[in-house]
Amino acid sequence: MSNRPVNLKLKIIMIELAANECPFCHNVANRIIEVNEHAFSILDAFPVSSGHTLIVSRRHVCSYFDLEEKEIMAMFNLVHQAKNRLVKSHNSNAFNIGINIGSSAGQTIPHVHIHLIPRYPGDVDNPIGGVRNVIPGKAIY
């Protein structure tokens, strides 16, 4: 792993290439549930629970840390809207919220998105530790 700065021109080219093939930048209009100026929500194509929702930035940005403050606020406003929808439609009152940033963290689509995952009684044997379960053996502390 190199500590050299990333060539900005190369980074821009990579973002443009990613945007041209991004599943969140193309053919999602008919899947949108909630929307605002900077973000939209859709159901996850491969849900881990019923109602699993993705909140996606409208601007093609790979990392959450590259978002502007107004985009972050817009995305989290939609998290709340989606939560309210899921409480009514799926009778869920427990959730996990997650953002994968980088391939080592499990990010597979290079476009920032927030996972809102409804949780249900009995959906796993032992939910203690919640998101800490992403690394085996770290949930119970």
Phi, psi and omega per residue, in radians:
M1 nan 2.236 -3.079
S2 -1.647 2.546 3.056
N3 -1.699 0.089 3.129
R4 -1.171 2.535 3.090
P5 -1.112 2.516 3.115
V6 -1.257 2.360 3.083
N7 -1.094 2.059 -3.063
L8 -1.034 -0.723 3.137
K9 -1.078 -0.748 3.105
L10 -1.118 -0.717 3.116
K11 -1.064 -0.750 3.125
I12 -1.112 -0.747 3.109
I13 -1.070 -0.739 3.141
M14 -1.115 -0.709 3.118
I15 -1.136 -0.739 3.121
E16 -1.116 -0.734 3.100
L17 -1.105 -0.768 3.140
A18 -1.086 -0.723 -3.126
A19 -1.117 -0.606 -3.134
N20 -1.177 -0.409 -3.113
E21 -2.008 0.072 -3.012
C22 -1.256 2.235 3.114
P23 -1.212 -0.270 3.094
F24 -1.592 -0.195 3.138
C25 -1.726 -0.227 -3.064
H26 -2.327 2.450 3.003
N27 1.002 0.723 3.096
V28 -2.010 -0.145 -3.040
A29 -0.930 -0.689 -3.107
N30 -1.374 -0.073 3.135
R31 -1.817 -0.140 -3.036
I32 -1.197 2.331 -3.141
I33 -1.836 -1.019 3.062
E34 -2.019 2.652 -3.106
V35 -2.647 2.603 2.953
N36 -2.554 -2.964 -3.023
E37 -1.062 -0.559 -3.005
H38 -2.084 -0.019 -3.065
A39 -2.748 2.935 3.053
F40 -2.608 2.839 3.082
S41 -2.117 2.582 3.087
I42 -2.479 2.815 3.008
L43 -1.325 2.489 3.115
D44 -1.138 2.358 3.140
A45 -1.222 -0.369 3.129
F46 -2.298 1.198 -2.997
P47 -1.149 2.509 3.034
V48 -1.593 -0.242 3.020
S49 -2.672 2.846 3.134
S50 -1.117 2.177 -3.138
G51 1.658 -0.027 3.137
H52 -0.853 2.066 -3.024
T53 -2.073 2.508 3.043
L54 -1.932 2.340 3.026
I55 -1.880 2.114 -2.930
V56 -2.107 2.387 3.060
S57 -1.245 2.491 3.093
R58 -1.204 -0.662 3.126
R59 -1.376 2.379 3.124
H60 -1.292 1.837 3.124
V61 -2.324 2.326 -3.094
C62 -1.319 -0.719 -3.009
S63 -2.015 2.461 3.019
Y64 -0.935 -0.639 -3.077
F65 -1.257 -0.129 3.071
D66 -1.751 0.034 3.105
L67 -1.307 2.663 3.004
E68 -1.461 2.737 -3.092
E69 -0.971 -0.706 -3.129
K70 -1.128 -0.543 3.107
E71 -1.270 -0.695 3.098
I72 -1.073 -0.828 3.134
M73 -1.051 -0.763 -3.139
A74 -1.103 -0.731 -3.134
M75 -1.127 -0.770 -3.120
F76 -1.285 -0.421 2.973
N77 -1.106 -0.696 3.105
L78 -1.243 -0.518 3.035
V79 -1.004 -0.794 3.139
H80 -1.148 -0.733 3.108
Q81 -1.083 -0.774 -3.140
A82 -1.138 -0.706 3.090
K83 -1.024 -0.798 3.137
N84 -1.080 -0.705 3.089
R85 -1.079 -0.776 -3.085
L86 -1.228 -0.563 3.060
V87 -1.073 -0.749 -3.130
K88 -1.315 -0.823 -3.005
S89 -1.459 -0.472 -3.064
H90 -2.110 0.054 3.115
N91 0.927 0.651 3.127
S92 -1.728 2.416 3.066
N93 -2.222 0.256 3.086
A94 -2.354 2.502 -3.045
F95 -2.558 2.673 2.850
N96 -1.989 2.430 3.058
I97 -2.082 2.273 -3.116
G98 -2.542 2.638 3.070
I99 -2.340 2.097 3.070
N100 -1.599 2.169 -3.093
I101 -2.184 1.820 -3.117
G102 1.670 2.672 -3.071
S103 -1.116 -0.574 3.114
S104 -1.160 -0.392 3.099
A105 -1.645 0.063 3.094
G106 1.674 0.106 3.133
Q107 -1.190 2.152 -3.140
T108 -1.943 -0.350 3.084
I109 -1.993 2.088 -3.061
P110 -1.378 0.968 3.091
H111 -2.558 2.111 -3.035
V112 -1.006 2.349 3.069
H113 -2.691 2.612 3.137
I114 -1.857 2.292 3.052
H115 -1.573 2.193 2.980
L116 -1.968 1.893 -3.010
I117 -1.965 1.923 3.063
P118 -1.155 2.473 3.100
R119 -2.045 2.593 -3.061
Y120 -2.284 2.570 3.107
P121 -0.951 2.238 3.098
G122 1.444 0.063 -3.111
D123 -1.210 -0.376 2.959
V124 -2.403 2.745 -3.114
D125 -1.069 -0.750 -3.083
N126 -2.485 1.768 -3.089
P127 -1.384 -0.025 -3.106
I128 -0.976 2.332 -3.135
G129 1.716 -0.353 3.071
G130 0.812 -2.087 -3.078
V131 -1.155 -0.275 3.072
R132 -1.098 -0.308 3.127
N133 -1.187 -0.130 3.126
V134 -1.147 -0.387 3.043
I135 -2.029 1.985 -3.075
P136 -0.909 2.381 3.099
G137 1.472 -0.032 -3.090
K138 -1.794 -0.049 -3.051
A139 -1.235 -0.745 -3.095
I140 -1.661 2.206 -3.102
Y141 -2.394 nan nan
